[in-house]
């Protein structure tokens, strides 16, 4: 029987701990962690993600500051806002909501976030330090960190296991592969150019699916007993749902049941963990200063 790994329950446990630690910090030093969020443009998905992040901050006692900029803003405008937050001692974490509009140089902008405040873990030095043995990143990006946390809390041993990561984006797939290597897994990467992804996936004890393609991973792709973490969230039309669509993962959930030993559902798996890891990173950033 396949165990369903409940991301909502695990995220809630972690958030309860964060609330208590923020409370302790307030008592000890009279201050709370602060997160600055920069949102450019009107993209609906991004607005929803940002709203959820700010709500999560409110619920855990973390201060949040939102700066919204118009779609046609300049790199200079964003950089001057980042410089202000870099210097602001009440702000411990800064995040720039991605994707940015086409005319903006994403890597140049992410490079401007002070390393000690890079709670999304997207600064090239944090990614580089994640990749290099013997070095420690200050922050690991939230979705991969959330996936590993789910594995650990579900009692899955990572060391020595064959893991496959499907996808290699800067935000999810690439840092996911690096992080699993740090946990001593043997990691394969499957991407859009991979020949016979099914064959590679079937060898894996741990499958992390992050391609953003609904039902890409069929039940037949899975080794019996594999643990499956489904990062994908693609909207598919469904008139019976509130907004006319529902979110589906990269894995054929029904087919995976009975083959996998454990699986995360979509929604309710990785999603709640991503924001929770952002809260953890912001708390850690403040702890480095205050405690
Ligand atoms: P992306 O589009 O930037 O990257 C997709 C990756 O998948 C690419 O590396 C590409 O090479 C690979 N890919 C494309 N087609 C493939 C195929 N047929 N076979 C194998 N690999 C293929 O997307 P992303 O930002 O990495 O996000 C991936 C998915 O994860 C999306 O559905 C996104 O919505 C979701 N996501 C969820 C969370 C969460 O918190 N739940 C967070 C971030 C992203």
Boltz pocket constraint, residues with backbone or C-beta under 6 A from the ligand:
constraints:
  - pocket:
      binder: B
      contacts: [[A, 143], [A, 166], [A, 167], [A, 168], [A, 169], [A, 170], [A, 171], [A, 172], [A, 173], [A, 190], [A, 191], [A, 192], [A, 193], [A, 194], [A, 197], [A, 209], [A, 210], [A, 211], [A, 212], [A, 213], [A, 216], [A, 230], [A, 231], [A, 232], [A, 233], [A, 234], [A, 270], [A, 271], [A, 272], [A, 274]]
      max_distance: 6.0
